[in-house]
């Protein structure tokens, strides 16, 4: 589990101890650098967007279409 995901999970299970809120952060990986963070979440979003495209489109076409929409490759047409 990544650090940000651990914080979000801990927020869901926040506890009140003697009028002070406490977070019990579950075990997680060491924090990523900003560059690693951007790459990780960009890939995660890319996989999510791929999953939202129509099922009848071939996998290679989904990736190519999404890359074109994101401006990563030049579109033909």
KAZI-V454949 format. One record per run of one state. SS is the DSSP state (a for helix, b for strand, c for the rest). FROM is the first residue (numbers start at 1). TO is the last residue. If there is no record, write none. Layout:
ss=SS from=FROM to=TO
ss=SS from=FROM to=TO
//
This chain:
ss=c from=1 to=2
ss=a from=3 to=12
ss=c from=13 to=14
ss=b from=15 to=17
ss=c from=18 to=19
ss=b from=20 to=22
ss=c from=23 to=33
ss=a from=34 to=52
ss=c from=53 to=58
ss=a from=59 to=69
ss=c from=70 to=77
//
